[in-house]
């Protein structure tokens, strides 16, 4: 490994280096907008970021794309050490804040200190530690701390249900994402306060809000049937069409009225380009759940994906609805239409916002 104290200036060095880990890719339109607003970009393994290949003043920004589930302790140490030794370089998603987008309890602890509303939580390993650490009542969610999309996460209403889910939680602790040999650093089992989000139409609700720099770029509402605790895009069913549009309007209103709070929720984690998951309880009080650097926009190398959704199978009924109602959605929920369905415009807006602060 090169010595971090070595310094070489290369005339053709790009302004931005992308530290792209194995299993992470450029998303649709992302690379071209990064090039347009921040300068030429080339990829390099995150372990290779040193003073030997970051020269001033040309390469002043590192875009860190670490794998959310599978970054190893050794890889993270190399990346954070490199960031420590490069004080003149600006970072997109600084690796020193990476744990907050990997482990929900890390984000919760920081948010609690900075008055960002979030659920209560506690860690446990087995029946004994659950009883010793339990700090709030049922119902609650028990989950692996870096699980997403409802995987290795269960709503439980009694200690007997906790006991029954422990074997599956242990499987989640050993799960290898996409066949990676590593399970990632700091994997834990946590319990999280359950916040009911049911709306009068019989749907649960959550927001995904994209933050870049000092700006909310876009946001959209995800609805799911109230019989299921999780509200994510693939829970959409055709009978939810009217609530879907209504809650896109509510999400836009929330983003406009709470932009400073949402941006703060990302900044205090040491990050600057994230998808933020927020829910509203039945009294419309917000709770911040997690941040994600991936935020599911579709990838540039999947030629079968097409506008406006870039993933036409999850679910097909939503894509059909979006295409048939695009004019109405544009009129009633422009933040969603203009900067989520249009990924080119979304990344243009995002990298403009990053260029303002880097």
N, C-alpha and C positions, 0 to 999 in steps of 0.2 A: 504494500500500500504506500502511495506517495506520502512524503512528509508534508504535514499541513503548513509548515513554515516556508516551504518552497514557493516561489512566486515566478510565474512566467507570463509575460504579456505577449499575446498573439494578435497580429493585426486583423486576422479574419475571425476573431472570436465573436460570437453573437451576443446581443445584449441580454437575452434570456436563455438560460439553460433549464431544461425540464428534467428533473430527477424522477424518472418514471420507473416504478418498480415492476417486476414481473407480474403479469396478470392485469395490469392497468393499461387503458388505452385512451387515445384522444377521442372525444365525443364528436357527434355530428356538428360541423361548422366551428368547433372550438379552436382547432389549430390555426385556421386561417384568420380568425379574429384576434388570437393571441399575437400572431405575426403582424397583423395590421396595426394594433394599438401599442404593443410593447416591444416590437423589434423582432429580428430573426430569431428562430428557435431551433434548437436541436436537442435530442434526447440523450440522456446519459444515465447509467444505473445509479441509484441513489447512493450506493456505497462509494461511487467514484467522485463525488463532489468534494474537491479539495482546493486549496489555493493554487495547485498546479494547473487546474483547468478552469478557474474563474479569474479573469483578469480585468483590471479596471482601466479606463472607465467604461469599456464596452459591455462587459457582462456584469450588469449590476443587479439582476433579478434572478432568483431561482424559484421555479414553479415546482413545488414538491408534490408528487403524485405517489404517495405511499399506499400500499394495499391495506384497506381498512380492516380486514380480518386476519391477514397472514403475515404482517410485518413482525419480524423476530426481534427479541431483545438486543441481539448483536447488531442487526441492521439499524434499529432505532438509535442505539448508542452512537454508531458511526455518524448518522445523520445529525443528531443533536450536537455532537462534538464539532462537526464541520460548521454548523450554524454558529456555534459559540466562537469559533475561530475566524469568522468572516464578518466582522462588525460593519464593514462598508457595504455589504450586500443586503438588498431588500428581499423579502420572502413572500411568496404566495402560499398560504397554508404552512407556516413555519413548523418544522418537525417537533419543535419544543412544545407545541400545542397539540400534537397529534393524538395523544392519549385521550383527549376530551372528545374526539370524534370516533374513537374506538371503544371506549368504555363509558357507558352511560353514567355510572356513579361518579366518575371524575368530573364530568360536566355538571352534574347535580351539585356537587360540593362547591365548585367554583361559583355557580349561579346563586347558590344560597348565600354565599359571602357578599355577592354584589347585588342582592335584592332583585334578582330575576326570578319570577314565580315558577316553581317547578314542583313535582310531586315529592313526597317523603319517600325514603328508601332505607334499606339496610342490607348488609351482606350476610350470607350464611353458607355453610358447606353440607350440613346434614341435619337430622332432626334435632339434635342437642343444640347446635349453634343457632338454629332457627328460633327455638324457644328462648334461648339466652339473649338474642339480639332483637327480637320482635318489638317494634316501637309504635305500631299502629294496628288497627283491627282489620279483619276481613270485611269485604272482599279485597283482594290484591292481585297483582300480577307477579308471577315468579318466572324468572328468565335468565338465560345466559347474557352477560352484560354487553356483548357485541352482536347479539342476534338482531336481524332486521326482517321486516315483512311478516312478523308473527312467528318466525321459525324459532323453535326452542323457547317459546313463551306461552304461558297458560294463565287464564283467569281462574283463581281458586277462591273458595268460600269457607274453607274449614282446614284445620290442621290435617285431617285425614286425607283431604285432597292433595295437600302438600306432600305428605308421605307417599301417596300413590304416584306423584310426578317425579320423585327424586331419581328413579332409574333413568327416565328420559332426560332429565337435566344433566345427569352424569354422561350420557351419550353426547349431549350437546357440548359438554366441556371437552370431549375428545374429538369432536367433529373437525374434519379437514376440509376447508372451503375449496371447492373446485379441484380437489385432489392435491392441494398444496401440501408439502411435507410438514409445514409448521402450522400450529393452531393459533399463532399470534401471541403477543406479549400481554400479560396481565388479565387473562380470562378468568372470570369469576361468576358465581351465581348470586343474583340479587333479587330482592323483593321490592316492588314498587307500588306505591299507593295507586289504587284504581280510581280514576276520575270519570264518572259517567258523562257521556257527551250526547246522549240521545236527544233528537230533535222531534218536534210535534209530528213530522211526516213519517216517523218510524225509521229514521236513519241515524247512524252515528256519523260524527264529523271530525275531520282533522284537516289542518292546513300544512302544505309544504311551501315554504317561502325561501326564495333564493336571495342571498346577500352577497354583494361584492363591494369591498371597500367600505365606503360610508353610505351605501345606497341599498335599498330593497329593489332588486331588479324586476322581480315578478313574484307572483304567488298564486296558488290554486287550491281549491277545496277538494277533498276526497271524501266521498260518502260511501257508506256500506250499510247493509241491513242491520237493524238494531238487535237482531238475534245473535250477532257476532260482535265481539268487543272491539275488533280492529277495523279502522276505516282507512283503506288504501285503495289505489286505483282499480286493482283487479277484482274488487268486491262490487263494482258497479253492476246494476241490473236495470233492464229497460224501464221498469216502473219508477225509477229514481230520476227521470229526466228533468222534471220541473224542480225538485229540490236541488239537483246538481247545478242548475243555472242560478237559482236563488242563492246558493251558498258560494258560488263564484263571486257574486256581488258582495256578500258579507266578507269574504276573504279580502277583496280589494279595499273595502272600507277599513278593515282591521289593519292592513298594510299601510294605508295612507295615514291613519290616526296614530299608529304605534311604530312608525319607522325607526325612531331613535331607540326605542326599547329593543326591537329586533336586531338592529345593528349592534347595539351594546352586548346583546347575548352572544354574538359571535366574537366581538373584539375581546371581551374579558377572558375568553378561552385561548387567546393568543393566535387567533385565526382570522382570515379575511375573505374567504370565498367558500361558502357553505350553503347547503340546503338545511333549513331549520324546520323541525316539526313542532307544531303548536296545536293544542286543542283548547276548546272553550267548554267549560262546564255548563250545567243547566242554567246558571245565572250569568253566562257569557263572560266569566272570569277566565283569563288565559293561563295556561300552564305550558311551559317549554319542556319538550320531551327528549330531544336529541339534535345533534347536527351531523350532517353527512356530506362529505366532499364529492360523492358520486352523483347524487340526486336524479338519476334515472332519466336521461334525456335521449338515449339512443346513441349508437356509435357510428363513426364515419365509415367503418369497413363492413357494414351490413347493408348491401346494395338493395336488398328486398324491402327494407324499411322505407316508408314514404311519408310525406306530410299528410295530416298535421300531427300525427301521434308518434311516428317512428317505431312503433311496436304494435302492429295491427292485430296481434293475437291476444292481447292482454288489456281488456277484453275486446273482442270484435264488435260487440254491441255498442261500446262507448265510441269507437272509431266511426262507426256508421252514424251514430247520433251527432258527433262533432261535424262530420262532413255535411250532413243534411241541414244543420242548424248554424252554420258558420256565420251567416249575416246577423242572426239574432244574438249569438254569443259575442260578436264584435261590438254590437250596440250596447249590450247590457253588462258585459264583463270585459272591457278592453284590456285591462292589465293581464288577464289570463290569455285572451286571444292574441294580443299583439306581441307579448314577450314570453309566453310559454309555448303556445302552439307553433309560433314562428321561432325555431331554434336559432336561425341565423341572426334575427333581431335580438334574441335573448343574449347570445354570446357577444354580439356587438355592444350591447348596453352594459354587460358585465365587465368586459375588458376596458371600456371607456371609464367605468367607475374605478377599476383597479389602477388605471394609468393616472388618475387624479391623486392617488395616495401613495404611489410607489416612486 
